[in-house]
Every structure is written in C-alpha cells, then in structure tokens.
C-alpha cells in the first residue's frame, strides 16, 4: 500500500463560529481622569438626592402607609396592601414598595428609611446610564450623559420621592444596558437579562414599562450580528423571559383564593389583569378609567411636553436631543448593519420617540412626574450625540444644538420671571456666544477647544441644574408633585399655583402640635410650590374651602377640620390627625383588627401612619372600589373588628363632579354608619364608634 492508497481521515464537522467579541475602540479606553470624574459625579448625585431628604416627611402618604404595612406583615409586603390587616392593596403592582419596606423593617418606619432607597436608585440609574453609554462612546460622552440625567428636574423630584417611577426608571436603564451588551455580540444571556429587567419594571408600574419593548425588539432584530434565524429564536426566548419576570406575581395572585388575600385596589372585580389592562392600561390612553377620576387632562397634543406644565420638568434638553439623534443617525448611515454606535442611537432614540409620543397624546390621567421615564433617553442622546459630532468635527451641528438649547432655556426660565431673573439672560448670552465659538475650534489653539466645549456643556445644563437644585431644596408631599419653581399660572391642567400656593389643607412646614408618629419635618398634604389639582375633581365649584364640614362620604354634617393637610376629604393628600384624635384611635387598639375605617386610601393613610395601626381604606384610592361591600362591612362591625369610622373623605361615584364611574359601596357604607351610629367630635374630627352595642340614633 502506497501513501496514495492511505484512506483519508474523515473531517470533523465545523462548529459554528461564535460572533467575534467587539472590542472597545481606542478612544473609549480609560483615561486617567475618568474614574475620579465618575466618582465625583456619583458623589454629587448622592448629595443632591439625599440632602435634607427627611424634610418631605411621609412624602406620598398613600405609599408610605403601604410601606408601613409591608414592614409589619409579610403578607402585606407581598401583595402591596394598604394596611397590615390586608383589606385592600395599592392600585399598582408592589415591587416599588419592596425596597422601601425592607429598609423600614431594618431601620424603622420613618421618612429616611422610606426615601433613602429611592435616592440610591437615582444614583444607581446615573451609574447605569454612564456604563451603557461608555460601552461604545468616549468617557466624556458617558459623563455628560450621566450629568444630564442627574440634573434633570423631574429626576431630582422622583428620586427624592416614594412613587414607583424611581424603580421603573432604574430597571429600564438596566434593560438598556443589557440590550447594548446583547447587540454587540448577539448575546442570548444579555438579551434575557434585558427582558427580565423590563418584566420587573412591569411589577413596579405595570404597562408603562412595556413602551420600550417594541423598540428594543426591532433594534435587536435589525442590528444584532447573527443570522436572522438566530435573532428570531433569541427574541422568542426573550419574550418568554419577559412573560415570566412580569407574570409570576400576577399568576400567584390569581391562584390565591380571593378570601385569602387582600382585594386588588384599583379594579372593580378584584382582578390584577383588570387593573393592568384597564385602570392602569388602556384607560390611561383613552381616558376611560372605570373607578378613576375620568378624563381630567384636556391638554393632550404634540406640544404637551413643551407646555407650561411639563417644559420645566423634562424639556430643557429635548430639542437638542432630537437634533443630535438625527445627526447621529446621519453620521452613521454608511456603517455596517451591526454597527453598535448606530444601534445605540436607534435604541435610545426609539425609547424617546415612542414614550414621548405616548405621553403627548394619552388622554387619561397624566401627571408631570410621569416624564421621568424620558430622562435616561434624552440624557443618553445628549452624551452620545455630542461625543460623536465632536470627534468627527461636526462643529456647526453642535453649535446649532447649543444655540437652540440656550434660546429654549431662556423661554423656560422666563416662565418664572420672578425667580432669579438674572438667570435667563445669562444662559441665553453665554450659550449663544459659546455656540458661535464652536465652529471656530479648528482656528483656535488646541488647549482652548476643550474649555470651550466644557463651557458650552455648562451653559446648556445651567437651567435644568437650577431647577433641580430648587426641587431638591423644596419639600414635596401629596399624590401630585411638581419640580422646580412655580410657573404662577394657577391650578389645573397646564399650570401650577403661585409660589407657596397649595391645595386646601396643605401647609409649608410642620404644623405645631403635629400628631405623634409623624416623622421629623413632616409636612401635611399639599406640595410646596403648588401641586396641580385636576379640575373638576371635587365638583363644579372646584376644591372645597378649608374648614368645610362634611359627613361620612362627603355628606354635610361631619367636620374633617381636625385632620389637617388632607385636602378635600384626603383624596390627593394624606390627613394629619391631631394628638387628641390619634390618642382616641389608639385607645384599646389591641382589641381590634382595624382601629378605624375611612373612605379613600389617602384619607386613611394619615391616621394609619400617626397611630401605627391598621386603618381600613374603604373604596381604595378614589373611594370607588367595591371593597368592602356594605354586607362585608356590616359583618366586620358585628364581629367587633373595626373600632371607629372616620367622617369625611370622598364618597364614591355619587359625589359632585364624579365622572369615572365605579362602585358606590363606600357611599352606602357612609350612609349606613351615619344612620346607625352616634357621631362625636374629637378636635374637629367626626368619629363614629362602631363597637357592638354603640349603635344609636345618628
């Protein structure tokens, strides 16, 4: 046998090649100053978000009461109950409550233990945005993006407050980081991470988290460096991860018998799916929210984000972000299909456009602070766009972005002419001069170019920074809060009251003789600077005057004056019971499941926070949920489980100005209590003793 006769070895089948790992470009490698600059940014953000944080007291007492319940009862923790006795949940999924409740379990229930986790989420969001932009862009771009996010006024508002928006923004920013990592190398692991983050965002604020899903999916399908079959298969797996991470809690709640868990607040049929798809879903888009306040926002339209109510919250850098988005996509138009830089522009630009259009056109209940969901996208586009154009010497476009921002900042600052009047002309003149210098950079010495660019960044950030500092220096309480100084255009859609104005019952600073149990520096209802109240929410005549006396469910005869700071019946702000009322409710508290019942969650929350004992929120947030029914309430009373019924509060759909429908069980309960039990007044607050044998002539 010759060598030629030797049988050939069978070839091993080739393994499919893995996508090559994408290395950072040389310009992205760490300069020596980067880490100190990042540390300084995170430290400054922490100071901004933590400074005098306890001044806001309970902040949104609706959620603070649920945190108190979760710190007391693990069942209330899991379900997000308004009280530790688990009568009803808040009208959101509970993930946003979990970090605060864990903190309160460790450090006690107080303003700092509730609000510090929110502030730390803000610092983490800034760090996550920095890391996301840094994957494909320079250190300067990433630091500029992180700074822009930290100084966005609505971010300074929400990361110092206890609404679910803080966790939502953090999870979506983590999801964007996962998408950038996944797109680089077609990584299934990072894609699943991103989908899981979005799913957890659903558990913080339901369907709002899903606004980014179409954008993320399309960008990955178009730009991931893998075959079409692999990309589709990966997206199917990501969809399953999204479903599991968002749906596990919903499935558990659906499997638990209704009698073994609290009622699902915000729904009319004790259903999480109804809450997610109706009250907190499509109802927010079309205004048809059964059990809500109806369509109170008539300012929907393409210009909404630039209007008086929203401009100072989020729109400072919005025109520049749109300019830099277009410039970034144009600059990378000839790049390969899987170019990470172009994919990053598409990712953040899609986030901005889809969420911005949704916010602009939705006709349901809409509040200014919702726009914090736009802040990471705007900040990322500012950092990425400025970095790319600077490196590619597109200075005229940069100059245009700076000039437009300077003019727009001047317009926004002039909406508050009495607030630091020197600021508007300073920003305008400095911004225009620096914009004029940018195209001349190639004619100037090299050592002059960087200071000019840094000064231009400072000029465009001066306006939002001033608003963010004002926001951090102002205590905020109640369900509707706003950032920056007041525009002085009155309450109602599109404007806020003059400086220092607030809804009836709100005060600026702690009331002398505040109830025991209130945190240091607690401010009763109302937001300093003027919280915007929905027009018509309290009847054709507008909000009730301070001192108006109401009976149960808003019927004449009661006197809610003793519960100061609750607004009209405590719909939008928590009550602040006096020491005498608090003492009365705590007397014999161990003998009862609920020391009291009150119509509306905010009305109940103040009494619960003051006493540290469960207070039943009849009818949920708006007083329009059928929880409990009159028959169930009578059974609780007969069993001696409720001590007092507190007069005042919102009385369900029968109240004047009510337009959203819903159950009238709260009103029926109020009428039955008034007709069955004897009222007594304690420090201006009407109490009905529901102890068996106390029934008498009302």
SULVEN-V445388 format. One record per helix or strand of 2 or more residues. SS is the DSSP state (hx for helix, st for strand). FROM is the first residue (numbers start at 1). LEN is the number of residues. If there is no record, write none. Layout:
{{SS & FROM & LEN} {SS & FROM & LEN}}
//
This chain:
{{hx & 3 & 3} {hx & 26 & 3} {hx & 34 & 17} {hx & 53 & 4} {hx & 61 & 12} {hx & 74 & 6} {st & 88 & 2} {hx & 95 & 13} {hx & 111 & 24} {hx & 139 & 12} {hx & 153 & 6} {hx & 165 & 21} {hx & 188 & 36} {hx & 228 & 28} {hx & 258 & 3} {hx & 272 & 15} {hx & 304 & 3} {hx & 311 & 4} {hx & 318 & 14} {hx & 340 & 22} {hx & 368 & 24} {hx & 395 & 22} {hx & 422 & 17} {hx & 441 & 3} {hx & 446 & 28} {hx & 560 & 3} {hx & 579 & 8} {hx & 589 & 3} {st & 594 & 6} {hx & 601 & 11} {st & 615 & 4} {hx & 630 & 9} {st & 642 & 8} {hx & 652 & 3} {hx & 665 & 12} {st & 679 & 4} {st & 685 & 5}}
//
